[in-house]
Amino acid sequence: AGGFRISGRWPYASGLDHCGWALLAARVPVGTAGRTTLQYLFLVPRSDFRIEDTWHVSGLKGTGTNTIVGEDAFVPDHSASTEADTARLRRDPACSNSGTTYRYPWGLMLAYAIAAPAIGMARAALDHYIDFVRARLGDADPDGPGNPHAHIRIARSRTTLDVVEARFAGNLEALRLAIEAPEGPSIDLRARCRWEASWMVACCADEIRAIFEAMGAGAIFEQHPVQRLFRDIHALKAHRINDTESTGENFGRLQVGLANREFFL
């Protein structure tokens, strides 16, 4: 009474070493027969779980995305919410946090929190490539031809990343304005922003891959910064939230009048 007791293992928990709390998902039986379950989110303090060192991976090694292990942790009612209520932006009337920050769709913000470092990775890869091309010029005539293919690649990457970054900022501004309005953000806006977040990550991965390949064998050595960016962006892109097929299909179906099927909006 007055809460829940949860036990289990929760992998893929990033930044655990710096967190005082964890938000854990679990299914809770409902009804007398217990045959139906609801997905809940539980806010659990660091003292109620332990960390298992499982993050031995090829990319994003620094995120410390280890596994949470909880055993019979008590979670009071006020620290629990159904995932559906959270996704639909339903707020407990007793909650005093009424500011704009607390009205952002959490699933959508997760997508943008993941897309942001992807842009930074791609910008860093392009900077390294520009330095690489400059170094190859050496004492060559500054008015000479240089490497036209490299110049085109730089132009394409620069423009692609400028467009991605502008879209990133524009979408967040559109969401802010919609959240401050009485009606809140529409499903269409949320679906578009969700799809475009995954598209941004895909664009960044494409640019890093092209740069990695263009830099030749020198980039495959462990000390080379671009090979790390190559590994990191592909580890980041593997996150389920970056699936362009599902997010694109969902946004497209809304355009022809079909119902939304994406939960993390």
Secondary structure, DSSP 8 states (H G I E B T S, - for coil): --EEEEEEEEEEETTGGG-SEEEEEEEEEESSS--EEEEEEEEEEGGG-EEE-----SS-GGG--EEEEEEEEEEEGGGEEEHHHHHTT---TT----SGGGGS-HHHHHHHHHHHHHHHHHHHHHHHHHHHHHHHHTTS-TTS---HHHHHHHHHHHHHHHHHHHHHHHHHHHHHHHHHSTT---HHHHHHHHHHHHHHHHHHHHHHHHHHHHTGGGGGSTT-HHHHHHHHHHHHHTSGGG-HHHHHHHHHHHHTT-----S--
